[in-house]
Amino acid sequence: MYILVINAGSSSLKYQLLDMSSESVLAKGLCERIGIDGRLIHETDKGKHVADLPMPDHGATMAIVLDSLLDAEHGVIASKDEIKAVGHRVVHGGETFTASVLITDEVEAAIEAVSDLAPLHNPPNLTGIRACKQHMPSVPQVAVFDTAFHQTMPAKAYLYAIDYVLYQKHKIRKYGFHGTSHKYVSECAAEILKRPAADLKLVTCHLGNGVSLCAVDGGISVDTSMGMTPLEGLAMGTRCGDIDPAVVQFIMEKEGISAQEAGSLLNKNSGVLGISGVSSDFRDLAAAADKGNERAVAALEVFAYRVAGYIGRYAACMNGLDAIIFTAGIGENDTMIREKICSYLTWFGVDVDPELNGKRGQALDVSKPNAKVRVLVIPTNEELVIARDTKTILGK
């Protein structure tokens, strides 16, 4: 069974075609600059194909994706009928969706109804769904939600200490994101540790340009660092993470800016970029820090300190910790950041082997043999989770 996985953004569309008999990737690609001009990056075992093509909207972009999959030179299928289903990443499901679902008109309307909770993400996700329906009207479409994995959180973890009426009226609460990643790596951790997921207390650390941690107790999410939006939690590439809420009003008054401008500042010009003034890319920060840039050093220290703090918090909330999992771009590849974070955690049994910690590109335990709390590095695979959920729903 071939399943196409789609992750549609406002001006981009990522895709993978997977053969679910072997869970192998036949083709993957990125369409970027949609609505501006358009560029396709398409990869198969035949190589990489890059082309500048007009992409006025997502409908035209999906046609390009299908043409690329069918292309005599760069393609991997003979007919689009070989695609048996499409799985879509949808960022926010609110309280409506606790699991992946087959997309119907009612589901589409429900996704749109919670778009005010993720105005930058859900509308583009819907655009991707509608583009696929336009070109493949008879192919089942499945929505896989970033928030669904976290719907197991208890009220004590997701409620904000505000007037309860605001939660009842507007569903203002913590939702969490990166759920497919947290789910995938926590399941992989159980396999690596050779223990049932039900017996494990884990903290999964998705460290990319967006950053979130998750407390996974017995295989389910019991707390996570992102909130109603992806702005809450850790300091990130460009997002501020946790700050005093009064800071927002203070900035607006002192700088004479609107609420929308303040939101843009905290989402796009804060985090390690804001502290360092250098970059949101941790490679650039490390290079600047090595040259003595004090603000770059401060940005890296703030990041590591806060991640370690959240790990300790979740260990306390779960009353124990068996393993810490690092994943995503920074978590998988930045050995220095992992070392900095783990240096705060030796008191409860973290002991990383420097040689193992230096390895990349594979799932492994980087702890010393006698470490009480294991440290795992696991490359995430959100597309595979989406494809697996899609296959499962089709089976039902």
N, C-alpha and C positions, 0 to 999 in steps of 0.2 A: 504494500500500500504506500503510495506517494502522498505526502502531506506538505502543503506549502504553508510556511509560517511568515506572517506579516507583522511588522512593527512600524506603524505609520506615524510620522511626526508632522509638524506644520509645514516644513519645507524639505522633508526627507522621507524616504521609505526604505527600510531594511527588509531583506527577505532571505529565506533559506528553503530549499526543497530537500526533504528528507525521505529516504527509503526506510520505512518503519519495520520492514522485515529484518533489517540489520542495524537500524537506528543510525545509518550513515548519512552524511551530507553529500548530496549529488551536486548541488550548486548553491552559491550564496552571493549576495550582492547588496549594493547600496545605490539608491537613486537620491541625489542631492541637488539642492538649488531649484527645487520644484517651485514654479511660479516666477522664477527669475530667468533662468536659461535652461539649465538641466545638464547633469553629468551622471553617466552610468558607470559603475565599477562592478563587473560581473566575473565571478571566479568559479572554475570547475577544476577537475584534475587535468584538464587540457591546458590550463593556464589562466592568466588574468586578461580580461578584455575591458578596455576603458574607452568610452565614447562620449562626446558632447552631443546631446540630442535635445530637441525642444521638449520641455515638460511643463506645459502651461497649467496643468492641474493633476490631481491624483488619478483621475480616470485615464488620462493620456499616459501617465507614468505606469499604471498597471498594464496597459497594452504593451509598453516597452519591455516590462519584466517578462510577460508571457512570450513575446517575440524572442527575447534572449534565451529563454528556456527551450524554445523550439528551433532556434537557429541551427542551420546545417553545420556551421563551423564551431560555434560556441555553446550550442544547446546540449541538453541531456535527455529530452523526451521527444517523441515523434508526434504526439497529439496532446492538447491540453486536457483531453478526456482521461489521461493517465493520472491527473491530479484528482484524488478522491475526496479531499477536504481541505479547507483553509482554516488555520488557527491564528487568531488575532490577539496580540497583546493589547489589553485595555487597562489603563492605569488605575482608574477609580471605579469601584463598584458600590461605594457607599455601604449602607447596611443591607441593601437589596440583595447583593450577590455574595454568597458565602462559598461558592465553588464555581468552576468553569461551567458554561452553559451553551447549548445549541442556540444560535442567533435566530430569533424570530422577529417579526415586526414589533411585538410587545417588548422583547428584550432590547431591541434597538431604541425604542422609546424610553425605556427605563435607564439605559446608559446616558441618553441625552438629558434625562431628568436630573441626574446627579452631576452633570457637567459643571455646575457652579462650584463644586468641590475641587475640580481639577480643570479650570478653564484653559490652561495651556496644553493639556494632554488629551482629554476625552474628545473634544471636537475633531482633532486630527485622526485619532483612533477611529472615530465614526466615519470619517472621510475615507479611510482605508477600507473599512468594511463595505461601504457603499460602492467603492470602485471595484472591489472584487465581485460583488453581486452584479454589477453592470456587465462585467466580462465573463463571469461564470455563474449565471443565474440558477443553474440546477445543482451546483456543487454546495454541499453543506458547509456552513461557516460556524466556527466556534469562538466564543470570547473567553479568554483566560485573563483573570484580573490580578493586578499587582497586590491589591488589598485583600484578596480572598483568604490567603494563608493566615492572616492576622485576625480573622473574625473569631478565632477561638480565645482571644484575649478576654480576661474577666473584666468586669466593670471597674474594679479598683485600679486596673492598668489603663483603661481607655477613657475614663471620665476626666474632664477638666474641672477644676474647682471654681466654676462660674455658676451663675444662676441656672438651676436645673431646667428652668423653662426654656432657656436658649438651646439646650440640648434637645428638648422635646420638639421645639418649633423648627429648628434649623439643622438638627443632627450635627451640632458642633461637638466633636470628640476626636480622639486619636484613632487613626485608621492604619497607618503604616504602609510602607511600599517595599519594592524589591522582593515581594513575597515568593515569586517563582524561584529566585536565586536562593533565598534562605531555605526554602523547601528542598531544593535540589542538593545543596551542599550538606544539609543536615542528614539527609538520607544516605549520601555518600559516606559521611563520617561514621555512621553506624556500620557500614560495610567494612571500612578500613579498620575500625576498632574491634570488629567481630563481636559486636554486642547488639542486642535488640534495641531499636530506637526507643521503645517504651521504658528502658532502664537508664537512659542517658539524659544528663543535664548539659546542654551545650550553649555557647554563645557564638553565633555566626556573625562575622564581620564583613559586610559587603562594602569594600573600600574602593570607590572609583571617583569620578568627578562628583557623583552623588554618593553619599555615605549613609549607611544605616546599619545598626546592630539589632540582633534579635535574640531574645532569650527563648530557647527551645527546650521545653521540659516534657520528656516522654513522647517526643515526636511532634508536639504541637507548639505553636507560638503562644507565649504567655505575656510577652511584652516586646516592644520594639521602639526604636529611638525616633523615627520620623512620626509626624503627627497627623493632623487633619490635612496638612499639605506636606510636601517634601522639605519645607523650610525648617521644621523643628529638628532638634537633636544635635548631632555633631557639627563642628565646623567642617565645611566642605570646600570644593574647588572655588565656587563663587557664592555659596550660600552661607549665611552667618551662623545657622544653628541656634542653639539656646541663647537667648539674651533676655534681659529685663524688658517686659512688654512696654514699660513706660519710656524706653529708649526711642520707640517708634514715634510717639507723640513729640518727644523732645527734639528729635531730628527734624520733624516736619515744621515745628515752630521756629527752630534756630536757622534752618536752611530755607525756609519759605517754600517748601515743596508740598505737593499733593500726596494723598494716600497712595495713589497709583505709582507715583515717582518714588515714594519711600519703599514700596513693595519691590520695585525694580532694583533699587539700590541694595536691598537686603538679599535679593535672589541672584543678582547678576554681577554685583561689584563688591561683594563682601567675602567672607571665608578666607582662605589662605591667599587669594588674590588681593583682597582688601588689606590684610595685615602686611603682606610682603611688598605690595606695589610692583611685584615682578611678574607673576604668572599664576595661573591656576594649575599648571602642569608641575607635578612634583619633581620631575627630572630637572626642570628649570630652577626650581627652588633649591634642590640639592646642589646644583652647580653654583648658584649664587651664594649659598651658605658656605661652600668650600672656599669662596673668594672673600669671605668675611662680611657678607651682607647681613647685618644684624636683624633686619626686619624679616629676611628669609629664614634665618635661624629661629626667630620668634614664631613664625608661622608653623614651622615643622614641630616645634616644641608644643605649641598650643594643640595642634592636631593630635599628636601622640598622647599627650596628657589627658585629653578629653576622651579619647577612645578607651584608654586604660581605665579611666574613671567609670565609664559606662559598663565595662566588663565587670569591674568590682561590684557595681550596683546590681547587676543582673545575677551575679553569683550569690549575693545576699538575698535577693528576691526569690531565687529558686532553692535557697538553703543548701547550696552545693554546686560543684562544677566539675565535669569530667573532661571537657575539651573545649578549646577555642579554635574556631575555623576562620582562616583568612581567605577571602576570595575577591574577584573583580580586579580591575587593572592595577590598582595600587597594592591591594592585598595579596595578589598572586605574584607580583613582580618586584616590589620595592622591599628588598631585604633589610635596608636600613630602617625603614619605618616599622617593620615587624619587630626588629630588635629593640627599637626605642620603646614601643608599646609594651613588649614583654618584660623589659627591664623594670617596670613598675609592679610586676605581678609575681615576682619570685617568692614573695611571702606566703602565697598559698599554693606553691608547688609547681610553678612554671619554670622550666629549665631547658632552654633551647640550645641545640647543637649548632654552633656557628657554621660548620661545614655543610650540614644538611640544609640549614636556613639559606644558604647561598644558591641552592638549586632552583631551577624554574621549569615551568611548562609541564609539570606532572603533579598528580595528587600524592602527597606523602606526609608522613608524620615527621616533623622536624625537631622533635623533643629528644633529650637524652634518655637513655633506657630507664632510669629510676625516677623520672619526673612524675609527680602525682597528677598534675593536670596536663593533658596532652595538647600540643599545638599542631594543628593540621593546616596545610596549604592545599586548597582544592580549587582547580579552575572551574568556574561556574558554567552552566549551559542552560540558559533560560529558554532558548529555542527548543531544546529537546523536551523540557517540561511542557511547553505549550503543545508540541507535537504529540507527546504521550497523552496529555489530557484530551486532546482532540480525538485521538484514536479510541480512547476509553469511552468517550461520549458517543462516538459513532457505533461502538459495539453495543451500546444500550438501546 
